[in-house]
Amino acid sequence: MQEIRINDRDPGETLKDPRWLAQRLNVSYERARQMGRRAEVPTIRIGKLIRHDPAAVDRWIAENTREARP
């Protein structure tokens, strides 16, 4: 069986669901689902399922983080 890797991730790392995203972003579950449906965050769709690659979400957070003004 051939191993399939996404973005050279650790093969043991799995795609995460919106509950994980909500916890990672410290937002409500409903807000995380909405962000995934609207593709506001990196999203992988498998039929109706929405999943998130943790490495892609971490890169998205880094790219969209700004310093707060004093």
The first five atom37 places (N, CA, C, CB, O) and aatype in JSON, in Angstrom:
{
  "aatype": [12, 5, 6, 9, 1, 9, 2, 3, 1, 3, 14, 7, 6, 16, 10, 11, 3, 14, 1, 17, 10, 0, 5, 1, 10, 2, 19, 15, 18, 6, 1, 0, 1, 5, 12, 7, 1, 1, 0, 6, 19, 14, 16, 9, 1, 9, 7, 11, 10, 9, 1, 8, 3, 14, 0, 0, 19, 3, 1, 17, 9, 0, 6, 2, 16, 1, 6, 0, 1, 14],
  "atom_mask": [
    [1, 1, 1, 1, 1],
    [1, 1, 1, 1, 1],
    [1, 1, 1, 1, 1],
    [1, 1, 1, 1, 1],
    [1, 1, 1, 1, 1],
    [1, 1, 1, 1, 1],
    [1, 1, 1, 1, 1],
    [1, 1, 1, 1, 1],
    [1, 1, 1, 1, 1],
    [1, 1, 1, 1, 1],
    [1, 1, 1, 1, 1],
    [1, 1, 1, 0, 1],
    [1, 1, 1, 1, 1],
    [1, 1, 1, 1, 1],
    [1, 1, 1, 1, 1],
    [1, 1, 1, 1, 1],
    [1, 1, 1, 1, 1],
    [1, 1, 1, 1, 1],
    [1, 1, 1, 1, 1],
    [1, 1, 1, 1, 1],
    [1, 1, 1, 1, 1],
    [1, 1, 1, 1, 1],
    [1, 1, 1, 1, 1],
    [1, 1, 1, 1, 1],
    [1, 1, 1, 1, 1],
    [1, 1, 1, 1, 1],
    [1, 1, 1, 1, 1],
    [1, 1, 1, 1, 1],
    [1, 1, 1, 1, 1],
    [1, 1, 1, 1, 1],
    [1, 1, 1, 1, 1],
    [1, 1, 1, 1, 1],
    [1, 1, 1, 1, 1],
    [1, 1, 1, 1, 1],
    [1, 1, 1, 1, 1],
    [1, 1, 1, 0, 1],
    [1, 1, 1, 1, 1],
    [1, 1, 1, 1, 1],
    [1, 1, 1, 1, 1],
    [1, 1, 1, 1, 1],
    [1, 1, 1, 1, 1],
    [1, 1, 1, 1, 1],
    [1, 1, 1, 1, 1],
    [1, 1, 1, 1, 1],
    [1, 1, 1, 1, 1],
    [1, 1, 1, 1, 1],
    [1, 1, 1, 0, 1],
    [1, 1, 1, 1, 1],
    [1, 1, 1, 1, 1],
    [1, 1, 1, 1, 1],
    [1, 1, 1, 1, 1],
    [1, 1, 1, 1, 1],
    [1, 1, 1, 1, 1],
    [1, 1, 1, 1, 1],
    [1, 1, 1, 1, 1],
    [1, 1, 1, 1, 1],
    [1, 1, 1, 1, 1],
    [1, 1, 1, 1, 1],
    [1, 1, 1, 1, 1],
    [1, 1, 1, 1, 1],
    [1, 1, 1, 1, 1],
    [1, 1, 1, 1, 1],
    [1, 1, 1, 1, 1],
    [1, 1, 1, 1, 1],
    [1, 1, 1, 1, 1],
    [1, 1, 1, 1, 1],
    [1, 1, 1, 1, 1],
    [1, 1, 1, 1, 1],
    [1, 1, 1, 1, 1],
    [1, 1, 1, 1, 1]
  ],
  "atom_positions": [
    [[0.84, -1.19, 0.0], [0.0, 0.0, 0.0], [0.88, 1.24, 0.0], [-0.96, 0.0, 1.22], [1.83, 1.32, 0.78]],
    [[0.58, 2.18, -0.85], [1.36, 3.4, -0.98], [0.96, 4.42, 0.09], [1.19, 4.01, -2.37], [-0.22, 4.63, 0.34]],
    [[1.96, 5.02, 0.7], [1.7, 6.05, 1.72], [1.44, 7.37, 1.02], [2.9, 6.18, 2.71], [2.2, 7.78, 0.15]],
    [[0.36, 8.04, 1.39], [0.03, 9.34, 0.82], [0.28, 10.4, 1.89], [-1.46, 9.39, 0.33], [-0.26, 10.32, 2.99]],
    [[1.11, 11.37, 1.55], [1.42, 12.43, 2.51], [0.91, 13.76, 1.96], [2.94, 12.5, 2.79], [1.01, 14.03, 0.76]],
    [[0.37, 14.58, 2.84], [-0.12, 15.9, 2.46], [0.87, 16.92, 2.99], [-1.57, 16.15, 3.02], [1.12, 16.99, 4.19]],
    [[1.43, 17.73, 2.09], [2.36, 18.79, 2.47], [3.51, 18.28, 3.32], [1.62, 19.89, 3.22], [3.96, 18.97, 4.24]],
    [[4.0, 17.07, 3.03], [5.12, 16.47, 3.77], [4.88, 16.41, 5.26], [6.39, 17.23, 3.5], [5.82, 16.53, 6.05]],
    [[3.63, 16.23, 5.66], [3.29, 16.13, 7.08], [3.78, 14.81, 7.63], [1.77, 16.27, 7.29], [4.07, 13.87, 6.89]],
    [[3.86, 14.75, 8.93], [4.11, 13.5, 9.63], [2.97, 12.56, 9.3], [4.25, 13.71, 11.19], [1.81, 12.92, 9.49]],
    [[3.25, 11.34, 8.8], [2.15, 10.45, 8.42], [1.23, 10.09, 9.57], [2.71, 9.2, 7.82], [0.11, 9.64, 9.35]],
    [[1.69, 10.28, 10.82], [0.84, 9.99, 11.96], [-0.13, 11.11, 12.3], [0.0, 0.0, 0.0], [-1.06, 10.93, 13.08]],
    [[0.1, 12.28, 11.7], [-0.77, 13.44, 11.99], [-2.03, 13.34, 11.15], [-0.02, 14.78, 11.7], [-1.97, 13.05, 9.95]],
    [[-3.16, 13.59, 11.77], [-4.43, 13.46, 11.06], [-5.07, 14.82, 10.84], [-5.37, 12.56, 11.83], [-4.74, 15.8, 11.5]],
    [[-5.99, 14.86, 9.89], [-6.77, 16.06, 9.67], [-7.7, 16.26, 10.86], [-7.57, 15.98, 8.34], [-8.14, 15.29, 11.48]],
    [[-7.99, 17.51, 11.17], [-8.79, 17.84, 12.35], [-10.16, 18.37, 11.95], [-8.07, 18.87, 13.21], [-10.36, 18.86, 10.84]],
    [[-11.11, 18.25, 12.88], [-12.47, 18.69, 12.63], [-12.7, 20.11, 13.16], [-13.47, 17.71, 13.28], [-11.81, 20.69, 13.79]],
    [[-13.89, 20.69, 12.91], [-14.16, 22.05, 13.37], [-14.08, 22.24, 14.89], [-15.52, 22.47, 12.9], [-13.8, 23.34, 15.35]],
    [[-14.32, 21.19, 15.66], [-14.17, 21.32, 17.12], [-12.72, 21.62, 17.49], [-14.64, 20.01, 17.84], [-12.45, 22.43, 18.37]],
    [[-11.79, 20.97, 16.8], [-10.37, 21.24, 17.02], [-10.06, 22.69, 16.64], [-9.48, 20.25, 16.21], [-9.36, 23.4, 17.36]],
    [[-10.58, 23.13, 15.48], [-10.34, 24.5, 15.02], [-10.87, 25.51, 16.03], [-10.98, 24.73, 13.65], [-10.22, 26.5, 16.33]],
    [[-12.07, 25.25, 16.55], [-12.66, 26.16, 17.54], [-11.74, 26.29, 18.75], [-14.05, 25.67, 17.98], [-11.52, 27.39, 19.25]],
    [[-11.23, 25.18, 19.22], [-10.34, 25.21, 20.37], [-9.02, 25.91, 20.02], [-10.07, 23.8, 20.88], [-8.5, 26.68, 20.83]],
    [[-8.48, 25.64, 18.83], [-7.2, 26.23, 18.41], [-7.31, 27.74, 18.28], [-6.74, 25.63, 17.08], [-6.38, 28.46, 18.64]],
    [[-8.45, 28.24, 17.77], [-8.63, 29.67, 17.56], [-9.33, 30.37, 18.72], [-9.41, 29.91, 16.3], [-9.48, 31.59, 18.73]],
    [[-9.76, 29.57, 19.7], [-10.48, 30.11, 20.86], [-11.75, 30.86, 20.43], [-9.57, 31.03, 21.67], [-12.02, 31.97, 20.87]],
    [[-12.5, 30.19, 19.55], [-13.79, 30.72, 19.1], [-14.85, 29.64, 19.34], [-13.75, 31.14, 17.58], [-14.51, 28.51, 19.69]],
    [[-16.11, 29.99, 19.16], [-17.17, 29.01, 19.35], [-17.14, 27.96, 18.25], [-18.55, 29.7, 19.39], [-16.59, 28.18, 17.17]],
    [[-17.73, 26.82, 18.54], [-17.81, 25.75, 17.55], [-18.55, 26.23, 16.31], [-18.52, 24.52, 18.15], [-18.12, 25.94, 15.19]],
    [[-19.65, 26.95, 16.49], [-20.42, 27.43, 15.35], [-19.6, 28.39, 14.49], [-21.71, 28.12, 15.83], [-19.66, 28.33, 13.26]],
    [[-18.82, 29.26, 15.13], [-17.97, 30.19, 14.37], [-16.9, 29.43, 13.59], [-17.3, 31.22, 15.32], [-16.6, 29.79, 12.45]],
    [[-16.33, 28.39, 14.18], [-15.32, 27.59, 13.49], [-15.94, 26.89, 12.28], [-14.7, 26.54, 14.45], [-15.33, 26.84, 11.21]],
    [[-17.15, 26.35, 12.43], [-17.84, 25.71, 11.31], [-18.1, 26.72, 10.19], [-19.17, 25.07, 11.77], [-17.93, 26.43, 9.01]],
    [[-18.53, 27.91, 10.59], [-18.81, 28.97, 9.61], [-17.53, 29.35, 8.86], [-19.41, 30.21, 10.31], [-17.56, 29.51, 7.64]],
    [[-16.43, 29.49, 9.56], [-15.15, 29.83, 8.93], [-14.73, 28.75, 7.93], [-14.06, 30.03, 10.0], [-14.2, 29.06, 6.86]],
    [[-14.96, 27.5, 8.28], [-14.62, 26.4, 7.39], [-15.51, 26.38, 6.16], [0.0, 0.0, 0.0], [-15.03, 26.19, 5.04]],
    [[-16.81, 26.56, 6.36], [-17.75, 26.56, 5.22], [-17.43, 27.69, 4.24], [-19.19, 26.69, 5.71], [-17.56, 27.52, 3.03]],
    [[-17.02, 28.83, 4.77], [-16.72, 30.0, 3.93], [-15.27, 29.99, 3.44], [-16.98, 31.28, 4.7], [-14.85, 30.89, 2.72]],
    [[-14.5, 28.97, 3.83], [-13.08, 28.86, 3.47], [-12.29, 30.08, 3.93], [-12.92, 28.67, 1.94], [-11.39, 30.55, 3.23]],
    [[-12.62, 30.61, 5.1], [-11.88, 31.72, 5.68], [-10.57, 31.23, 6.29], [-12.73, 32.44, 6.75], [-9.66, 32.03, 6.53]],
    [[-10.48, 29.95, 6.54], [-9.27, 29.31, 7.03], [-8.95, 28.16, 6.07], [-9.44, 28.78, 8.52], [-9.83, 27.74, 5.32]],
    [[-7.72, 27.66, 6.07], [-7.4, 26.52, 5.19], [-8.34, 25.34, 5.47], [-5.92, 26.09, 5.37], [-8.45, 24.88, 6.61]],
    [[-8.99, 24.87, 4.44], [-10.04, 23.86, 4.59], [-9.87, 22.76, 3.55], [-11.42, 24.5, 4.46], [-9.51, 23.02, 2.4]],
    [[-10.13, 21.54, 3.98], [-10.17, 20.4, 3.07], [-11.58, 19.85, 3.14], [-9.09, 19.3, 3.44], [-12.07, 19.51, 4.22]],
    [[-12.22, 19.75, 1.99], [-13.58, 19.2, 1.96], [-13.53, 17.76, 1.47], [-14.5, 20.06, 1.04], [-12.9, 17.45, 0.46]],
    [[-14.2, 16.9, 2.2], [-14.35, 15.5, 1.83], [-15.85, 15.25, 1.8], [-13.58, 14.52, 2.84], [-16.46, 14.93, 2.83]],
    [[-16.44, 15.4, 0.64], [-17.9, 15.36, 0.54], [-18.45, 16.54, 1.31], [0.0, 0.0, 0.0], [-18.11, 17.69, 1.03]],
    [[-19.31, 16.26, 2.29], [-19.86, 17.33, 3.12], [-19.0, 17.62, 4.34], [-21.26, 16.96, 3.57], [-19.22, 18.6, 5.04]],
    [[-18.02, 16.76, 4.59], [-17.16, 16.95, 5.76], [-16.16, 18.07, 5.53], [-16.42, 15.65, 6.1], [-15.66, 18.25, 4.42]],
    [[-15.88, 18.81, 6.58], [-14.87, 19.86, 6.54], [-13.77, 19.46, 7.52], [-15.48, 21.27, 6.89], [-14.04, 19.19, 8.69]],
    [[-12.55, 19.43, 7.03], [-11.41, 19.07, 7.87], [-10.31, 20.1, 7.68], [-10.89, 17.64, 7.54], [-10.3, 20.85, 6.7]],
    [[-9.38, 20.13, 8.63], [-8.32, 21.13, 8.63], [-6.97, 20.46, 8.87], [-8.58, 22.21, 9.69], [-6.84, 19.59, 9.73]],
    [[-5.98, 20.87, 8.09], [-4.61, 20.41, 8.25], [-3.97, 21.3, 9.31], [-3.81, 20.45, 6.88], [-3.85, 22.51, 9.1]],
    [[-3.55, 20.75, 10.45], [-2.99, 21.58, 11.52], [-1.82, 22.45, 11.07], [-2.54, 20.7, 12.65], [-1.72, 23.6, 11.49]],
    [[-0.94, 21.93, 10.22], [0.2, 22.72, 9.76], [-0.26, 23.9, 8.91], [1.17, 21.84, 8.94], [0.28, 25.0, 9.04]],
    [[-1.26, 23.7, 8.06], [-1.79, 24.78, 7.23], [-2.48, 25.84, 8.09], [-2.77, 24.23, 6.18], [-2.35, 27.03, 7.83]],
    [[-3.19, 25.41, 9.12], [-3.85, 26.36, 10.02], [-2.8, 27.17, 10.78], [-4.79, 25.62, 11.03], [-2.96, 28.37, 10.95]],
    [[-1.73, 26.52, 11.23], [-0.67, 27.24, 11.93], [-0.01, 28.28, 11.03], [0.39, 26.26, 12.46], [0.28, 29.39, 11.47]],
    [[0.23, 27.92, 9.75], [0.8, 28.89, 8.8], [-0.17, 30.05, 8.59], [1.12, 28.22, 7.45], [0.25, 31.21, 8.52]],
    [[-1.48, 29.75, 8.47], [-2.49, 30.79, 8.28], [-2.5, 31.74, 9.48], [-3.89, 30.15, 8.09], [-2.59, 32.96, 9.3]],
    [[-2.4, 31.2, 10.68], [-2.37, 32.04, 11.88], [-1.15, 32.95, 11.84], [-2.36, 31.16, 13.17], [-1.26, 34.15, 12.1]],
    [[0.01, 32.4, 11.52], [1.25, 33.19, 11.47], [1.15, 34.3, 10.42], [2.45, 32.28, 11.16], [1.59, 35.43, 10.67]],
    [[0.59, 33.98, 9.27], [0.47, 34.97, 8.18], [-0.56, 36.05, 8.49], [0.11, 34.27, 6.87], [-0.49, 37.14, 7.94]],
    [[-1.52, 35.77, 9.36], [-2.6, 36.71, 9.62], [-2.53, 37.33, 11.02], [-3.92, 36.02, 9.44], [-3.51, 37.89, 11.5]],
    [[-1.39, 37.22, 11.66], [-1.2, 37.79, 13.0], [-0.51, 39.13, 12.87], [-0.38, 36.83, 13.9], [0.5, 39.27, 12.18]],
    [[-1.07, 40.12, 13.55], [-0.45, 41.45, 13.58], [-0.3, 41.88, 15.03], [-1.29, 42.5, 12.78], [-1.01, 41.4, 15.92]],
    [[0.62, 42.76, 15.25], [0.83, 43.3, 16.59], [-0.3, 44.26, 16.94], [2.22, 44.02, 16.69], [-0.75, 45.04, 16.09]],
    [[-0.75, 44.2, 18.17], [-1.8, 45.11, 18.64], [-1.2, 46.51, 18.83], [-2.44, 44.6, 19.97], [-0.04, 46.65, 19.23]],
    [[-1.99, 47.5, 18.54], [-1.52, 48.88, 18.76], [-1.61, 49.22, 20.24], [-2.34, 49.9, 17.92], [-2.57, 48.84, 20.91]],
    [[-0.62, 49.95, 20.74], [-0.66, 50.32, 22.18], [-1.73, 51.34, 22.49], [0.69, 50.87, 22.62], [-1.88, 51.75, 23.64]]
  ]
}
